[in-house]
Amino acid sequence: MKKAERVAQKVEVKYGGDYSYIADVARTGVTAPTVEASDAFVAALGKQFHLADEGWIVTPAGYFDRKVM
């Protein structure tokens, strides 16, 4: 979790003082055993929250993840 001082600095510098743009103050990770489990998890979150799903990203080294905000 970001410290309050860093959040305030980011809001002032990047967002002109508008706190409504803050979207990444707290983060977490979830490990799903299958793609289907990941899809089900994101679908369940989507019933409660507005989501932005950036989909799966695969690096040249073979690492992959899915970013959902």
N, C-alpha and C positions, 0 to 999 in steps of 0.2 A: 504494500500500500504506500502511496506517495505521501510524503509529509505535507502538512497544511501550508507551510511556507512555500514549497515548490509548486503546489497547486495554485496558490495566490499569484506567484510570479508568472506562471504559464498563462493564467487568465489575463493578467495585465498586459503582458508582452504579446502573446499570440492572438488573444481574443478581444482585446480592447476593453477589458473589464466585464465582459458578458459571460457570466458563469454558466449560462445555458448550453454552451459549447463543450463543456467538460464531459468526456465520455470514457476516460481511462484512469480514473483515480484508484480503483481497486481491480485486481486481476486474479484469475485463478486458472487452473488447468484441470482438465478432465481426461481420463484415459478410458477409451472405449475398446472393448475386445474385437469389435467388427465395425465395418462401415455402416451396416444396418443399425447397430446399436448407437452409433454416432448420430445417424439420421433421426432415430427415435428420440434421442436426448434433445436434439435441436428442435424437433417438432414440439416436444413437451414444453420447452422454454418459450417457444413462439406462441403458445396458448396464453401465456402470462405476460410476456414482454414483447415490445417492438424490437425486432432483431435485424441486424445487417450481417448476412452470412457471406464472407468472402470466398468460401469454398476451400477446396484442398489445394495446397501448394506443395510441390515436390522439388527439392533441390537437386543439383547435379550429383551430390554425394548420396542421394537416396533417402534423405530425411524428409518426412512429410508431416504436415499438420493442417488443421482447419481453424480458421480464425472467425469467430462469431462475436459480434458486439451488440 
